[in-house]
Amino acid sequence: MSVSKALARAAWDVCEPIHDIAYFAPEIRQSNEALGLGGHWLSYFGTRAAPLGAVPASVVVATFYNFAPRRVHSAVPQVWQHAGPDKVLSARNSSVERALRRILGEDATGPQVRRAAALGVAAAAAVVDAGARPLGAANAALPTPDEPHVALWQAMTTLREHRGDGHIAALVGGEVGPCEALVLAAATGRGSRELLQRSRKWTDDEWAAAVESLTGRGWLGAEATLTEAGRAARQAIEDQTDQLSVAPYDMLGEARTNELIGLLTPIAERVVAASPMPLPRTASAPWPASPAATQ
């Protein structure tokens, strides 16, 4: 029997904040600054895109999806002129190792983390041959780190990016453009317009055009609020995203997926508590938007 999409979504709830360590932990910023990647966006785009190789901006625009091209072009390909993907990936692993050791202390290499890592790596193995999942597959192709807490982080990142690839497929299938996706996210309460628009660098005119387009489809009403049709359309996209993320958890089965969620929950909560940024909370709580979030 296939794992339910609800269970796959529950796994995402606890996976996402662990993945986000790579964008907000001070250890990441320090390591990337040493490579010449000063500022948030050089660090972010380099850290997240490095598994793809030294790709041009056009590839990052396509795979990250909801960033305005001008935001991507402000960092790519300049990032590769400072440090190649191999150096960025090495810094990513060493930074995550230090960040998780700081957050988890001795538990970073304890039995719960080791078991969660084993389960996560097993699930992530299903991503290797997944079609149309560029970020998921690129992360799945990386060597598994020796340290259990870093192996756990990499598995969570692979699963998260696999889901994100599926989310983009659902948006494209629903004919929802990059800026329109953010307008819907704001209307759903997943972040403020100000933060989503500013962090992705869409102009006021581009945002207004996205609102006009969604209003014309009957998805938005007065003051860019969701209509019933809009709520149904947004839910359909989320449901499809959940369904498209099931395959790695089918590799584990229902019992081991529930075990993984149980092991990850206290880890994710400690990560959220230690973060300098408002990272997503667990248990399907409304997620404050972060500059890293794509869903």
Sequence and secondary structure as in RCSB ss.txt:
>XXXX:A:sequence
MSVSKALARAAWDVCEPIHDIAYFAPEIRQSNEALGLGGHWLSYFGTRAAPLGAVPASVVVATFYNFAPRRVHSA
VPQVWQHAGPDKVLSARNSSVERALRRILGEDATGPQVRRAAALGVAAAAAVVDAGARPLGAANAALPTPDEPHV
ALWQAMTTLREHRGDGHIAALVGGEVGPCEALVLAAATGRGSRELLQRSRKWTDDEWAAAVESLTGRGWLGAEAT
LTEAGRAARQAIEDQTDQLSVAPYDMLGEARTNELIGLLTPIAERVVAASPMPLPRTASAPWPASPAATQ
>XXXX:A:secstr
    HHHHHHHHHHHHHHHTHHHH HHHHHHHHHTT  SHHHHHHHHHHGGG S  HHHHHHHH SS HHHHHTT
TTHHHHH  HHHHHHHHHHHHHHHHHHHHGGGGGSHHHHHHHHHHHHHHGGGTT TT HHHHHHHTS   SSHHH
HHHHHHHHHHHHHHHHHHHHHHHTT  HHHHHHHHHHHTSS HHHHHHHHT  HHHHHHHHHHHHHTTSB GGG 
B HHHHHHHHHHHHHHHHHT HHHHHH HHHHHHHHHHHHHHHHHHHHH SS    STT      TT   
